[in-house]
Amino acid sequence: MKQIALDNQDHTIRRLRAQLATERRGLATTKKELEETRVALEASHKVIAGLTEIGLSMSKKIERMKVKKQQVRANHVECHQKFQDRIHEAKDSRQAQHLIIEALVDEKDSLLQTIHGLQEANNAPAPFDGDWEQEPEEEPKEEEIEDIPLGEGEIDDE
């Protein structure tokens, strides 16, 4: 009976040792998986930190681009206004020149009438009779300079 008890104990010890070896192998596998998970988690944290840094950098660039876009838009509006002012100045100048030309033509006609009147008063032959052909008055063609609407040529918001 002692032998059977010893055999049973020996069998139980072998079985428990086998279980212990299996548990140790499982524990080693679990430790290895845990280490791999820790390494992967650290790598993920590094990637997340890198992406966060990139995102912050991009946000700063976007803000700088928005500021620059606003400056460009303001410059565009200012240039547009200056251009419109120059167009209006050119129109005003052209109208003033046209009025001066009309006044000069009227003065020339008046002088010619005065000369003609003086020649008739002195019984002198008119130097312009026959050979003189007065050029027909042509109305100068006014070139239309159109205002450029502010909306044209604007920068796209896209």
matplotlib code that plots the C-alpha trace (Angstrom):
import matplotlib.pyplot as plt

x = [0.0, 2.9, 4.1, 0.7, 0.7, 4.3, 3.4, 0.3, 2.4, 5.1, 2.4, 0.9, 4.3, 5.1, 1.6, 2.1, 5.6, 4.2, 1.5, 4.1, 6.2, 3.1, 2.2, 5.8, 5.8, 2.4, 3.8, 6.9, 4.6, 2.5, 5.6, 6.8, 3.4, 3.3, 6.8, 5.8, 2.6, 4.6, 7.1, 4.2, 2.4, 5.6, 5.9, 2.3, 2.9, 5.9, 3.8, 0.9, 3.4, 4.9, 1.5, 0.4, 3.6, 2.9, -0.7, 0.3, 2.8, 0.2, -2.2, 0.4, 1.1, -2.7, -3.0, -0.1, -1.6, -4.9, -3.2, -1.2, -4.5, -6.1, -3.1, -3.2, -6.9, -6.4, -3.6, -5.8, -8.6, -6.2, -4.6, -8.1, -9.1, -5.9, -6.5, -10.1, -8.9, -6.4, -9.1, -11.3, -8.4, -7.7, -11.4, -11.4, -8.2, -9.5, -12.8, -10.7, -8.6, -11.7, -13.1, -9.8, -9.8, -13.3, -12.4, -9.4, -11.5, -14.1, -11.3, -9.8, -13.1, -13.6, -10.1, -10.7, -14.0, -12.2, -9.4, -12.1, -14.0, -10.8, -9.9, -13.4, -13.1, -9.8, -11.0, -8.1, -8.5, -9.1, -6.0, -8.0, -10.5, -10.5, -7.5, -8.4, -10.4, -11.4, -11.1, -14.4, -14.7, -14.6, -15.8, -13.0, -14.0, -14.1, -12.6, -14.7, -12.8, -15.0, -14.9, -13.7, -16.0, -14.4, -15.6, -13.6, -10.1, -10.7, -8.7, -10.6, -11.2, -10.8]
y = [0.0, 2.3, 1.6, 2.6, 5.8, 6.5, 5.9, 8.1, 10.8, 10.4, 10.6, 13.7, 15.3, 14.7, 15.9, 19.1, 19.6, 19.3, 21.8, 24.1, 23.8, 24.5, 27.5, 28.8, 28.5, 30.3, 33.0, 33.4, 33.7, 36.2, 38.2, 38.2, 39.4, 42.0, 43.3, 43.4, 45.3, 47.7, 48.3, 48.8, 51.1, 53.2, 53.3, 54.4, 57.2, 58.4, 58.3, 60.2, 62.8, 63.2, 63.6, 66.1, 68.1, 68.0, 69.0, 72.0, 73.0, 72.8, 74.8, 77.6, 77.5, 77.7, 80.7, 82.4, 81.7, 83.2, 86.3, 86.6, 86.0, 88.9, 91.1, 90.1, 90.9, 94.3, 95.1, 94.0, 96.3, 99.1, 98.6, 98.4, 101.6, 103.4, 102.1, 103.3, 106.7, 106.9, 106.0, 108.8, 111.2, 110.2, 110.7, 114.1, 115.1, 114.0, 115.9, 119.0, 118.7, 118.3, 121.5, 123.3, 122.1, 123.2, 126.7, 126.9, 125.9, 128.6, 131.1, 130.2, 130.6, 134.0, 135.1, 134.0, 135.9, 138.9, 138.6, 138.2, 141.3, 143.4, 142.3, 143.3, 146.6, 147.3, 146.0, 143.5, 140.2, 137.3, 135.1, 132.1, 132.4, 129.6, 127.6, 127.3, 124.3, 124.3, 120.9, 119.6, 119.5, 116.0, 115.1, 113.2, 109.7, 109.3, 106.0, 104.5, 103.6, 101.4, 101.0, 97.6, 96.1, 95.3, 91.7, 90.9, 89.6, 88.8, 86.1, 82.8, 81.7, 78.1]
z = [0.0, 0.7, -2.7, -4.3, -2.2, -3.3, -6.9, -6.6, -5.0, -7.7, -10.4, -8.7, -8.5, -12.2, -13.1, -11.0, -12.4, -15.9, -15.0, -13.5, -16.7, -18.8, -16.6, -16.8, -20.6, -20.6, -18.3, -20.5, -23.6, -21.7, -20.6, -24.2, -25.5, -22.8, -23.7, -27.4, -26.5, -24.4, -27.3, -29.7, -27.3, -27.0, -30.8, -31.0, -28.5, -30.5, -33.7, -32.0, -30.6, -34.1, -35.7, -33.0, -33.7, -37.5, -36.8, -34.7, -37.3, -40.0, -37.9, -37.5, -41.2, -42.0, -39.6, -41.3, -44.7, -43.6, -42.4, -45.7, -47.6, -45.8, -46.5, -50.2, -50.3, -48.6, -51.0, -54.0, -52.8, -52.3, -55.8, -57.3, -55.7, -56.9, -60.4, -60.3, -59.1, -62.0, -64.4, -63.1, -63.2, -66.8, -67.7, -66.0, -67.7, -71.1, -70.5, -69.5, -72.7, -74.8, -73.3, -74.0, -77.6, -78.1, -76.6, -78.9, -82.0, -81.0, -80.5, -83.9, -85.6, -83.9, -85.0, -88.6, -88.6, -87.2, -89.8, -92.5, -91.1, -91.1, -94.6, -95.8, -94.0, -95.7, -99.1, -99.1, -100.9, -98.5, -98.5, -97.8, -100.6, -103.0, -101.9, -98.3, -97.4, -93.8, -92.3, -91.2, -87.4, -86.2, -82.9, -81.2, -80.5, -76.8, -75.7, -73.1, -70.0, -68.0, -64.3, -63.4, -60.8, -57.5, -57.8, -61.0, -60.5, -56.9, -55.2, -54.8, -51.2, -52.0]

ax = plt.figure().add_subplot(projection="3d")
ax.plot(x, y, z, "-o")
ax.set_aspect("equal")
plt.show()
